[in-house]
Structures are given as structure tokens and as C-alpha cells.
Amino acid sequence: MKKEDRVVEYDCASCETHVCRDGVDCFDLAEDAVGLYTDADASDMNLTRAAAKVEAQGYMRWPRALEIIRFAEAAGFSHLGIAFCIGLAEEARTYKDVLDKRFRVSSVCCKVCGIPKARFSLDQIRPDDPQEALCAPLCQAEMLNRAGTELNILIGLCVGHDALFTKHSTAPVTTLVAKDRVLGHNPAAALYSQYWRKRLPGGGGVA
């Protein structure tokens, strides 16, 4: 599927029918899309098969914490990585204890290396604290790359830090916990709550 083949504005989020689930090719790109899988390397097809297996067997039955375990098993992974926020250290410890029974597990905290934010003139939560350490997703990714993990699991990395980690991780990345300190780590609640939805820019209320 080449970018230069066609310039189209895609807006599936605004679709009210989603007939693609019934096999309809809305954009006339099915054959190009099939080529992505036909030409995919073995590792991509391994992940594709593992993901389909988890979806088929665990749909509406398994929580995400179990889906990740089954996915890793189906993909044949033996060494998993956890990149976690220090604010969710207890959750990371609990999940690592579970994973330890089936896998080799390496874990790295977001504050690893203890580099002060002031060194890069970054905004601080506590401006008067010269030792306030930056969250270091680049370090987390590099350390798990060096450890040779085969699948990395995010537990509560901040918005942006998760993007940086994913960008620099050699291993594929999945998320167990998406951090939302205000909504109890359930970010979708902002879409379900009329109050919070109105407070979003463009949501119809006062931000």
C-alpha cells in the first residue's frame, strides 16, 4: 500500500455503519491491504496470528491482564519487559509477580538514572526542587533493548513518555495501564462522562 497511490481523507470514526465488519471494502484498498500481510515478515505474521488467537478465545472472557499473558504465550515469547511509572510501582510489582511464574521478566522504572529535569531546562512539578528527576522513557527503552526483551508492557507511562518509549523500543509494545490520575486510570471515562466531555476543548463547554 503506497502512500503515493492515492490521497484520501480517512474518517472511520465518523462512520455510523462500519460495514467493513461485514466484508465491505469502503476505500477499494482490500487487495493492497492483503499485500501488507502477504509481504509481512515472519515476526509480524506471528504477532498477527497470536493476536487473532487471543481475540477468538478470550473475547468478552479475559481481562487485559490475562490477554497479555495469553498473547505472549501464543507468540512464543519467553522474556517480557515492563516499563512503569513510579506512581504505579505497586501495580507493576503485582503484575511482575504474576508474570514471573511463566516468563523471564525485566522491569524499568520511569525515574531510572535520576537525571534532574533542570539539566534539560524542562518544566517541573516542583520548580524549586533542583533534583526533581525527569521521566526517562528513552532510558527505559534502551535498557529493555539491552536486556533483549521480546515484548514490552507499559504500566502507567505519562502521555508523551509512552509515545517516546514505543518509538524507541526494539520489541513490540502493548499497554496494560493507561495513566489518568484524575479518572482512576480509566481515560475513557472522560468520553462517557458528560461533565468531562464538555470540558474537553471543542466539547461544548468551558475548558
Secondary structure in CASP SS format (residue, H / E / C, confidence):
PFRMAT SS
TARGET T0000
AUTHOR 0000-0000-0000
METHOD secondary structure of the structure
MODEL  1
M C 1.00
K C 1.00
K H 1.00
E H 1.00
D H 1.00
R C 1.00
V C 1.00
V C 1.00
E C 1.00
Y C 1.00
D C 1.00
C H 1.00
A H 1.00
S H 1.00
C C 1.00
E C 1.00
T C 1.00
H C 1.00
V H 1.00
C H 1.00
R H 1.00
D H 1.00
G C 1.00
V C 1.00
D C 1.00
C C 1.00
F C 1.00
D C 1.00
L C 1.00
A H 1.00
E H 1.00
D H 1.00
A H 1.00
V H 1.00
G H 1.00
L H 1.00
Y H 1.00
T H 1.00
D C 1.00
A C 1.00
D C 1.00
A H 1.00
S H 1.00
D H 1.00
M H 1.00
N H 1.00
L H 1.00
T H 1.00
R H 1.00
A H 1.00
A H 1.00
A H 1.00
K H 1.00
V H 1.00
E H 1.00
A H 1.00
Q H 1.00
G H 1.00
Y C 1.00
M C 1.00
R C 1.00
W C 1.00
P C 1.00
R H 1.00
A H 1.00
L H 1.00
E H 1.00
I H 1.00
I H 1.00
R H 1.00
F H 1.00
A H 1.00
E H 1.00
A H 1.00
A H 1.00
G C 1.00
F C 1.00
S C 1.00
H E 1.00
L E 1.00
G E 1.00
I E 1.00
A E 1.00
F E 1.00
C C 1.00
I H 1.00
G H 1.00
L H 1.00
A H 1.00
E H 1.00
E H 1.00
A H 1.00
R H 1.00
T H 1.00
Y H 1.00
K H 1.00
D H 1.00
V H 1.00
L H 1.00
D C 1.00
K C 1.00
R C 1.00
F C 1.00
R E 1.00
V E 1.00
S E 1.00
S E 1.00
V E 1.00
C E 1.00
C C 1.00
K C 1.00
V C 1.00
C C 1.00
G C 1.00
I C 1.00
P E 1.00
K H 1.00
A H 1.00
R H 1.00
F H 1.00
S C 1.00
L C 1.00
D C 1.00
Q C 1.00
I C 1.00
R C 1.00
P C 1.00
D C 1.00
D C 1.00
P C 1.00
Q C 1.00
E C 1.00
A E 1.00
L C 1.00
C C 1.00
A C 1.00
P H 1.00
L H 1.00
C H 1.00
Q H 1.00
A H 1.00
E H 1.00
M H 1.00
L H 1.00
N H 1.00
R H 1.00
A H 1.00
G C 1.00
T C 1.00
E C 1.00
L E 1.00
N E 1.00
I E 1.00
L E 1.00
I E 1.00
G C 1.00
L C 1.00
C C 1.00
V C 1.00
G C 1.00
H H 1.00
D H 1.00
A H 1.00
L H 1.00
F H 1.00
T H 1.00
K H 1.00
H H 1.00
S C 1.00
T C 1.00
A C 1.00
P C 1.00
V E 1.00
T E 1.00
T E 1.00
L E 1.00
V E 1.00
A C 1.00
K C 1.00
D C 1.00
R C 1.00
V C 1.00
L C 1.00
G C 1.00
H C 1.00
N C 1.00
P C 1.00
A C 1.00
A H 1.00
A H 1.00
L H 1.00
Y H 1.00
S C 1.00
Q H 1.00
Y H 1.00
W H 1.00
R H 1.00
K H 1.00
R H 1.00
L C 1.00
P C 1.00
G C 1.00
G C 1.00
G C 1.00
G C 1.00
V C 1.00
A C 1.00
END
